């Protein structure tokens, strides 16, 4: 049976294990310019040294108006690429593969981070206070945020261009993987979900129509960057009547693989308030549903112990991702390997005397 400590490949990329770090926004760009900071260098450095096989850095905006907050990282200009490069190089020196999650926040853009330069303000940043008019699939307001404007067909095509340009910049920065963020209520999820997509152009309609922008992005990145592993993150259920279902997600996952993606991560929710049965491994069944389509899938969500992670990978899910466990202990992958009694070489030489 497969174990979390076993290596795997994503396209041509070798990963030393199946314990991946989930993308987590740090909202730590106080200059509001999308350029990663000392915080990112130290934070991602610690995670890379902790033994993970694949570290995917936070939701990183493909365009300024795609930022969730002004404190988000970006990957739309050269200064950002230059600042990502040493983070990527350090991860490689630690034996970790590193990817970047590409995002456009759509109707969830232009919000306050709630700390740092933004102070403790919450909700949407008014336009006259440095915020901007958000765009979405339709003009459906979500989560009490400012009313978005329905993006035109041409605007959505320009957003696809920006995703592809961002993938090129990711490669220029040295990233091994790009992850297309189509989960958690951001723009690509706003398009996928019938709750927020009421369009009548080619980006709306049935499931295939609603998946068009996501699949266009994947297909174009694949065509232009044939070697680059692509992960797609989905919210595999909206946890509410009339939203995305696990079967919809499995279909979209299969289409994404057909369009050139290498793996799909099964997360959930984020578009509407819903009653989510949060508990250990509460999203694993979603990953198993997608894996049943023959898709290389990662499971995420309160995967907190080595034993639990082993059982998930043994069930046919390719990898697990950890979020908060890694925030508490950046060396969780090393700790889990030791708990399983595995003889691994992921401990940095500088730390060997600790073990
Ligand atoms: C997140 N999450 C998240 N997801 C994502 O796709 N992009 C992101 O940038 C973020 N940002 C983020 C920040 C912080 C501080 C947390 C805690 C979470 C969700 C994250 O990737 C993961 O799916 C969840 O945290 C569930 O996994 P854990 O934490 O239960 O292992």
Boltz pocket constraint, residues with backbone or C-beta under 6 A from the ligand:
constraints:
  - pocket:
      binder: B
      contacts: [[A, 22], [A, 23], [A, 24], [A, 25], [A, 26], [A, 58], [A, 59], [A, 101], [A, 181], [A, 183], [A, 184], [A, 233], [A, 267], [A, 300], [A, 301], [A, 302], [A, 303], [A, 321], [A, 322], [A, 323], [A, 324], [A, 325]]
      max_distance: 6.0
